[in-house]
Amino acid sequence: MSTLNISLPDSIQERVEVLAREDGVGLDSFVAAVLSQRVAVADAYSYVRNRASRGSAQQMLDILSQAPRIEPEPCDRL
């Protein structure tokens, strides 16, 4: 495990401490969990962008043209 020293505005540190207390975890655990979530979002975004770059709008339209043209169920209507 590594140690990371960061500088935060006092207001952010106070809020993070409150949130960690409310979650019933230590400050280190809370910050690690928040950073893990942010890394997961960034990784997912990169994955989707990579996958999207391999396709094209025409390929998407070709696939969608194969879908049956039926009305959605009443519970699926907007």
PDB file with SEQRES, HELIX, SHEET and CRYST1 records, atoms N, CA, C and O in Angstrom:
SEQRES   1 A   78  MET SER THR LEU ASN ILE SER LEU PRO ASP SER ILE GLN          
SEQRES   2 A   78  GLU ARG VAL GLU VAL LEU ALA ARG GLU ASP GLY VAL GLY          
SEQRES   3 A   78  LEU ASP SER PHE VAL ALA ALA VAL LEU SER GLN ARG VAL          
SEQRES   4 A   78  ALA VAL ALA ASP ALA TYR SER TYR VAL ARG ASN ARG ALA          
SEQRES   5 A   78  SER ARG GLY SER ALA GLN GLN MET LEU ASP ILE LEU SER          
SEQRES   6 A   78  GLN ALA PRO ARG ILE GLU PRO GLU PRO CYS ASP ARG LEU          
HELIX    1 AA1 ASP A   10  ASP A   23  1                                  14    
HELIX    2 AA2 LEU A   27  SER A   53  1                                  27    
HELIX    3 AA3 ALA A   57  LEU A   64  1                                   8    
HELIX    4 AA4 PRO A   74  ASP A   76  5                                   3    
CRYST1    1.000    1.000    1.000  90.00  90.00  90.00 P 1           1          
ATOM      1  N   MET A   1       0.844  -1.165   0.000  1.00  0.00           N  
ATOM      2  CA  MET A   1       0.000   0.000   0.000  1.00  0.00           C  
ATOM      3  C   MET A   1       0.893   1.231   0.000  1.00  0.00           C  
ATOM      4  O   MET A   1       1.994   1.216   0.550  1.00  0.00           O  
ATOM      5  N   SER A   2       0.410   2.287  -0.618  1.00  0.00           N  
ATOM      6  CA  SER A   2       1.176   3.527  -0.717  1.00  0.00           C  
ATOM      7  C   SER A   2       0.558   4.619   0.145  1.00  0.00           C  
ATOM      8  O   SER A   2      -0.605   4.547   0.543  1.00  0.00           O  
ATOM      9  N   THR A   3       1.362   5.617   0.417  1.00  0.00           N  
ATOM     10  CA  THR A   3       0.898   6.794   1.141  1.00  0.00           C  
ATOM     11  C   THR A   3       0.891   7.957   0.177  1.00  0.00           C  
ATOM     12  O   THR A   3       1.822   8.139  -0.607  1.00  0.00           O  
ATOM     13  N   LEU A   4      -0.172   8.745   0.244  1.00  0.00           N  
ATOM     14  CA  LEU A   4      -0.318   9.904  -0.630  1.00  0.00           C  
ATOM     15  C   LEU A   4      -0.618  11.112   0.235  1.00  0.00           C  
ATOM     16  O   LEU A   4      -1.589  11.111   0.990  1.00  0.00           O  
ATOM     17  N   ASN A   5       0.197  12.129   0.132  1.00  0.00           N  
ATOM     18  CA  ASN A   5      -0.050  13.380   0.849  1.00  0.00           C  
ATOM     19  C   ASN A   5      -0.629  14.377  -0.133  1.00  0.00           C  
ATOM     20  O   ASN A   5      -0.044  14.646  -1.182  1.00  0.00           O  
ATOM     21  N   ILE A   6      -1.794  14.927   0.218  1.00  0.00           N  
ATOM     22  CA  ILE A   6      -2.430  15.901  -0.672  1.00  0.00           C  
ATOM     23  C   ILE A   6      -2.818  17.139   0.129  1.00  0.00           C  
ATOM     24  O   ILE A   6      -2.999  17.080   1.345  1.00  0.00           O  
ATOM     25  N   SER A   7      -2.939  18.244  -0.570  1.00  0.00           N  
ATOM     26  CA  SER A   7      -3.409  19.484   0.045  1.00  0.00           C  
ATOM     27  C   SER A   7      -4.844  19.718  -0.414  1.00  0.00           C  
ATOM     28  O   SER A   7      -5.150  19.651  -1.605  1.00  0.00           O  
ATOM     29  N   LEU A   8      -5.708  19.991   0.543  1.00  0.00           N  
ATOM     30  CA  LEU A   8      -7.114  20.243   0.259  1.00  0.00           C  
ATOM     31  C   LEU A   8      -7.532  21.556   0.894  1.00  0.00           C  
ATOM     32  O   LEU A   8      -6.998  21.956   1.928  1.00  0.00           O  
ATOM     33  N   PRO A   9      -8.479  22.216   0.276  1.00  0.00           N  
ATOM     34  CA  PRO A   9      -9.066  23.360   0.979  1.00  0.00           C  
ATOM     35  C   PRO A   9      -9.706  22.860   2.280  1.00  0.00           C  
ATOM     36  O   PRO A   9     -10.223  21.745   2.338  1.00  0.00           O  
ATOM     37  N   ASP A  10      -9.666  23.680   3.298  1.00  0.00           N  
ATOM     38  CA  ASP A  10     -10.217  23.280   4.594  1.00  0.00           C  
ATOM     39  C   ASP A  10     -11.673  22.839   4.479  1.00  0.00           C  
ATOM     40  O   ASP A  10     -12.088  21.882   5.134  1.00  0.00           O  
ATOM     41  N   SER A  11     -12.441  23.527   3.657  1.00  0.00           N  
ATOM     42  CA  SER A  11     -13.863  23.199   3.536  1.00  0.00           C  
ATOM     43  C   SER A  11     -14.067  21.793   2.974  1.00  0.00           C  
ATOM     44  O   SER A  11     -14.982  21.085   3.395  1.00  0.00           O  
ATOM     45  N   ILE A  12     -13.231  21.388   2.036  1.00  0.00           N  
ATOM     46  CA  ILE A  12     -13.339  20.037   1.458  1.00  0.00           C  
ATOM     47  C   ILE A  12     -12.935  19.003   2.503  1.00  0.00           C  
ATOM     48  O   ILE A  12     -13.614  17.989   2.666  1.00  0.00           O  
ATOM     49  N   GLN A  13     -11.845  19.249   3.205  1.00  0.00           N  
ATOM     50  CA  GLN A  13     -11.393  18.306   4.220  1.00  0.00           C  
ATOM     51  C   GLN A  13     -12.462  18.123   5.296  1.00  0.00           C  
ATOM     52  O   GLN A  13     -12.738  16.998   5.714  1.00  0.00           O  
ATOM     53  N   GLU A  14     -13.052  19.209   5.737  1.00  0.00           N  
ATOM     54  CA  GLU A  14     -14.095  19.116   6.760  1.00  0.00           C  
ATOM     55  C   GLU A  14     -15.279  18.293   6.255  1.00  0.00           C  
ATOM     56  O   GLU A  14     -15.831  17.471   6.987  1.00  0.00           O  
ATOM     57  N   ARG A  15     -15.658  18.519   5.014  1.00  0.00           N  
ATOM     58  CA  ARG A  15     -16.803  17.785   4.454  1.00  0.00           C  
ATOM     59  C   ARG A  15     -16.476  16.301   4.314  1.00  0.00           C  
ATOM     60  O   ARG A  15     -17.313  15.453   4.620  1.00  0.00           O  
ATOM     61  N   VAL A  16     -15.275  15.983   3.860  1.00  0.00           N  
ATOM     62  CA  VAL A  16     -14.865  14.588   3.708  1.00  0.00           C  
ATOM     63  C   VAL A  16     -14.838  13.901   5.071  1.00  0.00           C  
ATOM     64  O   VAL A  16     -15.256  12.750   5.193  1.00  0.00           O  
ATOM     65  N   GLU A  17     -14.359  14.584   6.071  1.00  0.00           N  
ATOM     66  CA  GLU A  17     -14.336  14.007   7.415  1.00  0.00           C  
ATOM     67  C   GLU A  17     -15.755  13.706   7.906  1.00  0.00           C  
ATOM     68  O   GLU A  17     -15.998  12.659   8.507  1.00  0.00           O  
ATOM     69  N   VAL A  18     -16.685  14.623   7.649  1.00  0.00           N  
ATOM     70  CA  VAL A  18     -18.083  14.405   8.036  1.00  0.00           C  
ATOM     71  C   VAL A  18     -18.657  13.205   7.298  1.00  0.00           C  
ATOM     72  O   VAL A  18     -19.305  12.352   7.904  1.00  0.00           O  
ATOM     73  N   LEU A  19     -18.421  13.135   5.995  1.00  0.00           N  
ATOM     74  CA  LEU A  19     -18.955  12.023   5.196  1.00  0.00           C  
ATOM     75  C   LEU A  19     -18.379  10.687   5.651  1.00  0.00           C  
ATOM     76  O   LEU A  19     -19.097   9.690   5.722  1.00  0.00           O  
ATOM     77  N   ALA A  20     -17.101  10.666   5.955  1.00  0.00           N  
ATOM     78  CA  ALA A  20     -16.475   9.426   6.433  1.00  0.00           C  
ATOM     79  C   ALA A  20     -17.095   9.001   7.762  1.00  0.00           C  
ATOM     80  O   ALA A  20     -17.392   7.825   7.974  1.00  0.00           O  
ATOM     81  N   ARG A  21     -17.286   9.964   8.644  1.00  0.00           N  
ATOM     82  CA  ARG A  21     -17.912   9.666   9.942  1.00  0.00           C  
ATOM     83  C   ARG A  21     -19.325   9.120   9.740  1.00  0.00           C  
ATOM     84  O   ARG A  21     -19.717   8.145  10.381  1.00  0.00           O  
ATOM     85  N   GLU A  22     -20.088   9.754   8.845  1.00  0.00           N  
ATOM     86  CA  GLU A  22     -21.455   9.300   8.570  1.00  0.00           C  
ATOM     87  C   GLU A  22     -21.474   7.884   8.002  1.00  0.00           C  
ATOM     88  O   GLU A  22     -22.397   7.116   8.271  1.00  0.00           O  
ATOM     89  N   ASP A  23     -20.457   7.543   7.221  1.00  0.00           N  
ATOM     90  CA  ASP A  23     -20.358   6.188   6.659  1.00  0.00           C  
ATOM     91  C   ASP A  23     -19.793   5.193   7.664  1.00  0.00           C  
ATOM     92  O   ASP A  23     -19.820   3.985   7.429  1.00  0.00           O  
ATOM     93  N   GLY A  24     -19.285   5.694   8.774  1.00  0.00           N  
ATOM     94  CA  GLY A  24     -18.738   4.815   9.793  1.00  0.00           C  
ATOM     95  C   GLY A  24     -17.402   4.208   9.415  1.00  0.00           C  
ATOM     96  O   GLY A  24     -17.073   3.100   9.839  1.00  0.00           O  
ATOM     97  N   VAL A  25     -16.630   4.937   8.616  1.00  0.00           N  
ATOM     98  CA  VAL A  25     -15.309   4.451   8.204  1.00  0.00           C  
ATOM     99  C   VAL A  25     -14.270   5.529   8.499  1.00  0.00           C  
ATOM    100  O   VAL A  25     -14.597   6.694   8.725  1.00  0.00           O  
ATOM    101  N   GLY A  26     -13.027   5.109   8.491  1.00  0.00           N  
ATOM    102  CA  GLY A  26     -11.943   6.062   8.685  1.00  0.00           C  
ATOM    103  C   GLY A  26     -11.751   6.930   7.453  1.00  0.00           C  
ATOM    104  O   GLY A  26     -12.192   6.599   6.352  1.00  0.00           O  
ATOM    105  N   LEU A  27     -11.086   8.039   7.671  1.00  0.00           N  
ATOM    106  CA  LEU A  27     -10.842   8.987   6.584  1.00  0.00           C  
ATOM    107  C   LEU A  27     -10.068   8.332   5.443  1.00  0.00           C  
ATOM    108  O   LEU A  27     -10.409   8.528   4.277  1.00  0.00           O  
ATOM    109  N   ASP A  28      -9.038   7.565   5.760  1.00  0.00           N  
ATOM    110  CA  ASP A  28      -8.248   6.892   4.718  1.00  0.00           C  
ATOM    111  C   ASP A  28      -9.122   5.956   3.889  1.00  0.00           C  
ATOM    112  O   ASP A  28      -9.039   5.944   2.661  1.00  0.00           O  
ATOM    113  N   SER A  29      -9.952   5.182   4.559  1.00  0.00           N  
ATOM    114  CA  SER A  29     -10.824   4.235   3.840  1.00  0.00           C  
ATOM    115  C   SER A  29     -11.827   4.962   2.961  1.00  0.00           C  
ATOM    116  O   SER A  29     -12.094   4.552   1.831  1.00  0.00           O  
ATOM    117  N   PHE A  30     -12.377   6.044   3.491  1.00  0.00           N  
ATOM    118  CA  PHE A  30     -13.359   6.799   2.715  1.00  0.00           C  
ATOM    119  C   PHE A  30     -12.726   7.386   1.459  1.00  0.00           C  
ATOM    120  O   PHE A  30     -13.276   7.263   0.365  1.00  0.00           O  
ATOM    121  N   VAL A  31     -11.573   8.021   1.619  1.00  0.00           N  
ATOM    122  CA  VAL A  31     -10.894   8.637   0.475  1.00  0.00           C  
ATOM    123  C   VAL A  31     -10.486   7.564  -0.544  1.00  0.00           C  
ATOM    124  O   VAL A  31     -10.607   7.778  -1.750  1.00  0.00           O  
ATOM    125  N   ALA A  32     -10.009   6.425  -0.067  1.00  0.00           N  
ATOM    126  CA  ALA A  32      -9.630   5.337  -0.979  1.00  0.00           C  
ATOM    127  C   ALA A  32     -10.846   4.852  -1.764  1.00  0.00           C  
ATOM    128  O   ALA A  32     -10.742   4.582  -2.961  1.00  0.00           O  
ATOM    129  N   ALA A  33     -11.998   4.740  -1.101  1.00  0.00           N  
ATOM    130  CA  ALA A  33     -13.212   4.289  -1.786  1.00  0.00           C  
ATOM    131  C   ALA A  33     -13.669   5.304  -2.831  1.00  0.00           C  
ATOM    132  O   ALA A  33     -14.061   4.932  -3.937  1.00  0.00           O  
ATOM    133  N   VAL A  34     -13.615   6.576  -2.478  1.00  0.00           N  
ATOM    134  CA  VAL A  34     -14.018   7.622  -3.423  1.00  0.00           C  
ATOM    135  C   VAL A  34     -13.088   7.630  -4.638  1.00  0.00           C  
ATOM    136  O   VAL A  34     -13.548   7.729  -5.775  1.00  0.00           O  
ATOM    137  N   LEU A  35     -11.796   7.526  -4.397  1.00  0.00           N  
ATOM    138  CA  LEU A  35     -10.843   7.501  -5.509  1.00  0.00           C  
ATOM    139  C   LEU A  35     -11.032   6.248  -6.365  1.00  0.00           C  
ATOM    140  O   LEU A  35     -10.913   6.312  -7.589  1.00  0.00           O  
ATOM    141  N   SER A  36     -11.325   5.120  -5.736  1.00  0.00           N  
ATOM    142  CA  SER A  36     -11.565   3.885  -6.491  1.00  0.00           C  
ATOM    143  C   SER A  36     -12.770   4.032  -7.404  1.00  0.00           C  
ATOM    144  O   SER A  36     -12.748   3.582  -8.550  1.00  0.00           O  
ATOM    145  N   GLN A  37     -13.825   4.664  -6.895  1.00  0.00           N  
ATOM    146  CA  GLN A  37     -15.005   4.886  -7.723  1.00  0.00           C  
ATOM    147  C   GLN A  37     -14.687   5.784  -8.909  1.00  0.00           C  
ATOM    148  O   GLN A  37     -15.144   5.530 -10.023  1.00  0.00           O  
ATOM    149  N   ARG A  38     -13.909   6.827  -8.674  1.00  0.00           N  
ATOM    150  CA  ARG A  38     -13.567   7.759  -9.760  1.00  0.00           C  
ATOM    151  C   ARG A  38     -12.693   7.077 -10.805  1.00  0.00           C  
ATOM    152  O   ARG A  38     -12.863   7.307 -12.002  1.00  0.00           O  
ATOM    153  N   VAL A  39     -11.763   6.244 -10.362  1.00  0.00           N  
ATOM    154  CA  VAL A  39     -10.919   5.497 -11.302  1.00  0.00           C  
ATOM    155  C   VAL A  39     -11.775   4.539 -12.128  1.00  0.00           C  
ATOM    156  O   VAL A  39     -11.549   4.392 -13.329  1.00  0.00           O  
ATOM    157  N   ALA A  40     -12.746   3.890 -11.504  1.00  0.00           N  
ATOM    158  CA  ALA A  40     -13.634   2.977 -12.231  1.00  0.00           C  
ATOM    159  C   ALA A  40     -14.431   3.727 -13.293  1.00  0.00           C  
ATOM    160  O   ALA A  40     -14.619   3.217 -14.397  1.00  0.00           O  
ATOM    161  N   VAL A  41     -14.899   4.923 -12.975  1.00  0.00           N  
ATOM    162  CA  VAL A  41     -15.631   5.733 -13.955  1.00  0.00           C  
ATOM    163  C   VAL A  41     -14.719   6.102 -15.122  1.00  0.00           C  
ATOM    164  O   VAL A  41     -15.120   6.005 -16.282  1.00  0.00           O  
ATOM    165  N   ALA A  42     -13.506   6.520 -14.821  1.00  0.00           N  
ATOM    166  CA  ALA A  42     -12.557   6.890 -15.879  1.00  0.00           C  
ATOM    167  C   ALA A  42     -12.227   5.689 -16.757  1.00  0.00           C  
ATOM    168  O   ALA A  42     -12.146   5.816 -17.979  1.00  0.00           O  
ATOM    169  N   ASP A  43     -12.036   4.524 -16.139  1.00  0.00           N  
ATOM    170  CA  ASP A  43     -11.749   3.314 -16.917  1.00  0.00           C  
ATOM    171  C   ASP A  43     -12.928   2.930 -17.804  1.00  0.00           C  
ATOM    172  O   ASP A  43     -12.737   2.541 -18.956  1.00  0.00           O  
ATOM    173  N   ALA A  44     -14.141   3.036 -17.275  1.00  0.00           N  
ATOM    174  CA  ALA A  44     -15.331   2.706 -18.060  1.00  0.00           C  
ATOM    175  C   ALA A  44     -15.470   3.674 -19.225  1.00  0.00           C  
ATOM    176  O   ALA A  44     -15.793   3.256 -20.337  1.00  0.00           O  
ATOM    177  N   TYR A  45     -15.232   4.951 -18.990  1.00  0.00           N  
ATOM    178  CA  TYR A  45     -15.307   5.953 -20.045  1.00  0.00           C  
ATOM    179  C   TYR A  45     -14.297   5.643 -21.143  1.00  0.00           C  
ATOM    180  O   TYR A  45     -14.627   5.712 -22.327  1.00  0.00           O  
ATOM    181  N   SER A  46     -13.075   5.304 -20.760  1.00  0.00           N  
ATOM    182  CA  SER A  46     -12.044   4.963 -21.744  1.00  0.00           C  
ATOM    183  C   SER A  46     -12.446   3.728 -22.540  1.00  0.00           C  
ATOM    184  O   SER A  46     -12.250   3.677 -23.754  1.00  0.00           O  
ATOM    185  N   TYR A  47     -13.004   2.738 -21.862  1.00  0.00           N  
ATOM    186  CA  TYR A  47     -13.430   1.514 -22.532  1.00  0.00           C  
ATOM    187  C   TYR A  47     -14.514   1.816 -23.566  1.00  0.00           C  
ATOM    188  O   TYR A  47     -14.450   1.336 -24.698  1.00  0.00           O  
ATOM    189  N   VAL A  48     -15.500   2.604 -23.176  1.00  0.00           N  
ATOM    190  CA  VAL A  48     -16.604   2.926 -24.092  1.00  0.00           C  
ATOM    191  C   VAL A  48     -16.097   3.741 -25.273  1.00  0.00           C  
ATOM    192  O   VAL A  48     -16.487   3.490 -26.413  1.00  0.00           O  
ATOM    193  N   ARG A  49     -15.236   4.710 -25.011  1.00  0.00           N  
ATOM    194  CA  ARG A  49     -14.683   5.512 -26.118  1.00  0.00           C  
ATOM    195  C   ARG A  49     -13.881   4.628 -27.078  1.00  0.00           C  
ATOM    196  O   ARG A  49     -13.968   4.793 -28.295  1.00  0.00           O  
ATOM    197  N   ASN A  50     -13.106   3.699 -26.534  1.00  0.00           N  
ATOM    198  CA  ASN A  50     -12.322   2.795 -27.372  1.00  0.00           C  
ATOM    199  C   ASN A  50     -13.238   1.938 -28.231  1.00  0.00           C  
ATOM    200  O   ASN A  50     -13.010   1.793 -29.432  1.00  0.00           O  
ATOM    201  N   ARG A  51     -14.281   1.365 -27.616  1.00  0.00           N  
ATOM    202  CA  ARG A  51     -15.229   0.537 -28.366  1.00  0.00           C  
ATOM    203  C   ARG A  51     -15.947   1.369 -29.426  1.00  0.00           C  
ATOM    204  O   ARG A  51     -16.138   0.908 -30.551  1.00  0.00           O  
ATOM    205  N   ALA A  52     -16.341   2.582 -29.074  1.00  0.00           N  
ATOM    206  CA  ALA A  52     -17.063   3.442 -30.015  1.00  0.00           C  
ATOM    207  C   ALA A  52     -16.188   3.812 -31.206  1.00  0.00           C  
ATOM    208  O   ALA A  52     -16.686   3.961 -32.321  1.00  0.00           O  
ATOM    209  N   SER A  53     -14.899   3.959 -30.976  1.00  0.00           N  
ATOM    210  CA  SER A  53     -14.005   4.353 -32.075  1.00  0.00           C  
ATOM    211  C   SER A  53     -13.866   3.253 -33.127  1.00  0.00           C  
ATOM    212  O   SER A  53     -13.431   3.512 -34.249  1.00  0.00           O  
ATOM    213  N   ARG A  54     -14.242   2.012 -32.756  1.00  0.00           N  
ATOM    214  CA  ARG A  54     -14.125   0.903 -33.701  1.00  0.00           C  
ATOM    215  C   ARG A  54     -15.365   0.772 -34.591  1.00  0.00           C  
ATOM    216  O   ARG A  54     -15.375  -0.014 -35.538  1.00  0.00           O  
ATOM    217  N   GLY A  55     -16.390   1.533 -34.285  1.00  0.00           N  
ATOM    218  CA  GLY A  55     -17.628   1.446 -35.057  1.00  0.00           C  
ATOM    219  C   GLY A  55     -17.871   2.717 -35.844  1.00  0.00           C  
ATOM    220  O   GLY A  55     -17.039   3.624 -35.874  1.00  0.00           O  
ATOM    221  N   SER A  56     -19.023   2.760 -36.474  1.00  0.00           N  
ATOM    222  CA  SER A  56     -19.404   3.957 -37.219  1.00  0.00           C  
ATOM    223  C   SER A  56     -20.910   4.150 -37.112  1.00  0.00           C  
ATOM    224  O   SER A  56     -21.650   3.239 -36.740  1.00  0.00           O  
ATOM    225  N   ALA A  57     -21.334   5.343 -37.444  1.00  0.00           N  
ATOM    226  CA  ALA A  57     -22.772   5.633 -37.421  1.00  0.00           C  
ATOM    227  C   ALA A  57     -23.505   4.736 -38.405  1.00  0.00           C  
ATOM    228  O   ALA A  57     -24.614   4.285 -38.119  1.00  0.00           O  
ATOM    229  N   GLN A  58     -22.908   4.471 -39.556  1.00  0.00           N  
ATOM    230  CA  GLN A  58     -23.564   3.616 -40.553  1.00  0.00           C  
ATOM    231  C   GLN A  58     -23.719   2.190 -40.046  1.00  0.00           C  
ATOM    232  O   GLN A  58     -24.751   1.557 -40.268  1.00  0.00           O  
ATOM    233  N   GLN A  59     -22.696   1.683 -39.366  1.00  0.00           N  
ATOM    234  CA  GLN A  59     -22.818   0.340 -38.783  1.00  0.00           C  
ATOM    235  C   GLN A  59     -23.951   0.287 -37.767  1.00  0.00           C  
ATOM    236  O   GLN A  59     -24.704  -0.686 -37.719  1.00  0.00           O  
ATOM    237  N   MET A  60     -24.071   1.335 -36.956  1.00  0.00           N  
ATOM    238  CA  MET A  60     -25.143   1.382 -35.970  1.00  0.00           C  
ATOM    239  C   MET A  60     -26.501   1.398 -36.662  1.00  0.00           C  
ATOM    240  O   MET A  60     -27.420   0.691 -36.251  1.00  0.00           O  
ATOM    241  N   LEU A  61     -26.626   2.211 -37.719  1.00  0.00           N  
ATOM    242  CA  LEU A  61     -27.901   2.281 -38.439  1.00  0.00           C  
ATOM    243  C   LEU A  61     -28.225   0.953 -39.113  1.00  0.00           C  
ATOM    244  O   LEU A  61     -29.388   0.553 -39.164  1.00  0.00           O  
ATOM    245  N   ASP A  62     -27.218   0.274 -39.625  1.00  0.00           N  
ATOM    246  CA  ASP A  62     -27.442  -1.040 -40.243  1.00  0.00           C  
ATOM    247  C   ASP A  62     -27.977  -2.038 -39.219  1.00  0.00           C  
ATOM    248  O   ASP A  62     -28.895  -2.805 -39.511  1.00  0.00           O  
ATOM    249  N   ILE A  63     -27.406  -2.024 -38.031  1.00  0.00           N  
ATOM    250  CA  ILE A  63     -27.866  -2.931 -36.979  1.00  0.00           C  
ATOM    251  C   ILE A  63     -29.279  -2.570 -36.545  1.00  0.00           C  
ATOM    252  O   ILE A  63     -30.127  -3.448 -36.389  1.00  0.00           O  
ATOM    253  N   LEU A  64     -29.531  -1.289 -36.352  1.00  0.00           N  
ATOM    254  CA  LEU A  64     -30.867  -0.866 -35.926  1.00  0.00           C  
ATOM    255  C   LEU A  64     -31.929  -1.161 -36.979  1.00  0.00           C  
ATOM    256  O   LEU A  64     -33.092  -1.382 -36.641  1.00  0.00           O  
ATOM    257  N   SER A  65     -31.542  -1.166 -38.239  1.00  0.00           N  
ATOM    258  CA  SER A  65     -32.519  -1.436 -39.297  1.00  0.00           C  
ATOM    259  C   SER A  65     -33.019  -2.876 -39.242  1.00  0.00           C  
ATOM    260  O   SER A  65     -34.056  -3.193 -39.825  1.00  0.00           O  
ATOM    261  N   GLN A  66     -32.297  -3.747 -38.552  1.00  0.00           N  
ATOM    262  CA  GLN A  66     -32.695  -5.144 -38.429  1.00  0.00           C  
ATOM    263  C   GLN A  66     -33.675  -5.374 -37.280  1.00  0.00           C  
ATOM    264  O   GLN A  66     -34.251  -6.455 -37.162  1.00  0.00           O  
ATOM    265  N   ALA A  67     -33.865  -4.359 -36.431  1.00  0.00           N  
ATOM    266  CA  ALA A  67     -34.781  -4.501 -35.296  1.00  0.00           C  
ATOM    267  C   ALA A  67     -36.221  -4.474 -35.808  1.00  0.00           C  
ATOM    268  O   ALA A  67     -36.538  -3.727 -36.734  1.00  0.00           O  
ATOM    269  N   PRO A  68     -37.089  -5.284 -35.211  1.00  0.00           N  
ATOM    270  CA  PRO A  68     -38.484  -5.272 -35.649  1.00  0.00           C  
ATOM    271  C   PRO A  68     -39.132  -3.920 -35.344  1.00  0.00           C  
ATOM    272  O   PRO A  68     -38.834  -3.284 -34.333  1.00  0.00           O  
ATOM    273  N   ARG A  69     -40.003  -3.509 -36.218  1.00  0.00           N  
ATOM    274  CA  ARG A  69     -40.697  -2.228 -36.044  1.00  0.00           C  
ATOM    275  C   ARG A  69     -42.037  -2.490 -35.367  1.00  0.00           C  
ATOM    276  O   ARG A  69     -43.070  -2.626 -36.022  1.00  0.00           O  
ATOM    277  N   ILE A  70     -41.991  -2.556 -34.044  1.00  0.00           N  
ATOM    278  CA  ILE A  70     -43.200  -2.801 -33.272  1.00  0.00           C  
ATOM    279  C   ILE A  70     -43.340  -1.716 -32.218  1.00  0.00           C  
ATOM    280  O   ILE A  70     -42.357  -1.102 -31.805  1.00  0.00           O  
ATOM    281  N   GLU A  71     -44.555  -1.492 -31.796  1.00  0.00           N  
ATOM    282  CA  GLU A  71     -44.812  -0.505 -30.748  1.00  0.00           C  
ATOM    283  C   GLU A  71     -44.301  -1.049 -29.410  1.00  0.00           C  
ATOM    284  O   GLU A  71     -44.402  -2.247 -29.148  1.00  0.00           O  
ATOM    285  N   PRO A  72     -43.760  -0.182 -28.579  1.00  0.00           N  
ATOM    286  CA  PRO A  72     -43.303  -0.646 -27.263  1.00  0.00           C  
ATOM    287  C   PRO A  72     -44.486  -1.007 -26.367  1.00  0.00           C  
ATOM    288  O   PRO A  72     -45.612  -0.554 -26.573  1.00  0.00           O  
ATOM    289  N   GLU A  73     -44.198  -1.826 -25.379  1.00  0.00           N  
ATOM    290  CA  GLU A  73     -45.217  -2.163 -24.390  1.00  0.00           C  
ATOM    291  C   GLU A  73     -45.628  -0.869 -23.678  1.00  0.00           C  
ATOM    292  O   GLU A  73     -44.827   0.061 -23.578  1.00  0.00           O  
ATOM    293  N   PRO A  74     -46.855  -0.805 -23.190  1.00  0.00           N  
ATOM    294  CA  PRO A  74     -47.289   0.420 -22.498  1.00  0.00           C  
ATOM    295  C   PRO A  74     -46.356   0.836 -21.360  1.00  0.00           C  
ATOM    296  O   PRO A  74     -46.145   2.030 -21.148  1.00  0.00           O  
ATOM    297  N   CYS A  75     -45.797  -0.123 -20.630  1.00  0.00           N  
ATOM    298  CA  CYS A  75     -44.900   0.237 -19.520  1.00  0.00           C  
ATOM    299  C   CYS A  75     -43.560   0.770 -19.993  1.00  0.00           C  
ATOM    300  O   CYS A  75     -42.816   1.337 -19.193  1.00  0.00           O  
ATOM    301  N   ASP A  76     -43.225   0.606 -21.282  1.00  0.00           N  
ATOM    302  CA  ASP A  76     -41.963   1.081 -21.821  1.00  0.00           C  
ATOM    303  C   ASP A  76     -42.092   2.397 -22.566  1.00  0.00           C  
ATOM    304  O   ASP A  76     -41.103   2.905 -23.095  1.00  0.00           O  
ATOM    305  N   ARG A  77     -43.287   2.954 -22.617  1.00  0.00           N  
ATOM    306  CA  ARG A  77     -43.488   4.216 -23.338  1.00  0.00           C  
ATOM    307  C   ARG A  77     -43.044   5.399 -22.483  1.00  0.00           C  
ATOM    308  O   ARG A  77     -43.154   5.381 -21.257  1.00  0.00           O  
ATOM    309  N   LEU A  78     -42.547   6.410 -23.153  1.00  0.00           N  
ATOM    310  CA  LEU A  78     -42.150   7.627 -22.440  1.00  0.00           C  
ATOM    311  C   LEU A  78     -43.320   8.553 -22.297  1.00  0.00           C  
ATOM    312  O   LEU A  78     -43.185   9.634 -21.723  1.00  0.00           O  
TER     313      LEU A  78                                                      
END                                                                             
